[in-house]
Amino acid sequence: MKITTRRDELLSTIALDPTVYQVVDDLAALERLVPVAPSQAESLAIFRRQLPGLLELRGRGQVHTEQVRRLIGLLAREKDQVERWIDVANALTIMTNASNLALLLLPARSEDDAWAREQFGRNLLRHARRHGDGEDIALTRRAVGYLPKRSAALTLPEGAEAISEMIETMARRVGALRPKPEAAASGAPSTHSLEQADSLKAYFDAAPDLAGLFGGAQKVLALVDNLRGIAEPDAVTADAVEGGLILAYARLTRVALWPGRYDDDVSAKIAARDLVRARDADPDHLCALWEIAFGQGETVAGQSSRFLNVDEHG
């Protein structure tokens, strides 16, 4: 979805939607997928089996990225609007980052998923090479994981039927990457435009309890460690371990991603950083994703005295 700013469009006169919708990012939305089950292990196993597709995550991330670009372009015309719109920018930034991080956190379960992850991973590495240093590139490579040297999308099929199938597949994928900004059912992630500024501000104002998220992640990881000790794990146990890691790191990533507002937030961020760095048995890309999210959260925190940077207040 490509957003272009009209020459006559102004933030001061934009037609705002008066309805305040519930805004849910893609990391927070995972919580609603954790079912009530006879045991915690069964709950995590079921959670693992009903994770969302990656193509939709990529689409929402792209929409919110374009809305951020649109906002930046409009702020360049009316610099006196920055204070009024800064938290809309913050909300869209967090939502974009949540979608992109979830895209790398969750497993690919279909060819569409694998395509969405590969395309995003290549774009992320390209951006790191252009704008980052050696550490940024190395961290991005860890987060992205293995990428084939040659994209499968570059291989042309042979035969009319195969070519037709390829065209249909690409049309479906491109369509999924261009969802229209709209409010969704309560608790479900969706896309949001600048016209829903009041909803986005409410989302950013209602920051999650970072200490609570950290505590929840700790409990899940303790269960994961116990399940890893089972000598002959069955399918439920294996799914529970993977699901538990995904849920725990989704919570830890949210701790990293949101700017700290209180001393308890800073304490939660420091505790999360120490926990992640100490977990050598976990897949390395999970730690890398957390480090990326932490840097993004600190960038938002550095913009205003309303927030607390870990290095300055830790």
Secondary structure as UniProt FT lines:
FT   TURN            7..8
FT   HELIX           11..13
FT   TURN            26..27
FT   HELIX           28..33
FT   HELIX           40..49
FT   HELIX           54..77
FT   HELIX           79..81
FT   HELIX           82..105
FT   HELIX           111..131
FT   HELIX           134..144
FT   HELIX           152..154
FT   HELIX           160..176
FT   TURN            186..187
FT   HELIX           194..196
FT   HELIX           197..205
FT   HELIX           210..228
FT   HELIX           235..257
FT   HELIX           263..278
FT   TURN            280..281
FT   HELIX           284..301
FT   TURN            302..303
FT   TURN            305..306
FT   HELIX           310..313
//
